[in-house]
Amino acid sequence: KKGRRYGSMVKHPCIQFLDLQQEARDALVHFTLSVFRRIQVLLRSLWNNRLL
């Protein structure tokens, strides 16, 4: 049973690669959104300072 359980835990290299791609894509999306938010906040603060 232990051997079978261990065997099921080991993934196929191709599946592992796809999982890594998915993780990288999620990280990239998260990074892009956070950068976009920072730029938005920066522009908003600059705009507010200009109006004041």
C-alpha positions, 0 to 999 in steps of 0.5 A: 500500500505504501508503494502504491500511495507513493507512486500515485504521488509522483506526477508525470513530468508533463503534468508537472510542467503544466502545473508550473506553467499555470502557477507562473501564469497566476503569478504573472496575472497577480503581479500585473494587477498589483502593478496596475493598482499601484500606478492607478493610486499614484496617478490618482494622488498626483491628480489630487495634488494638481487639483489642490 
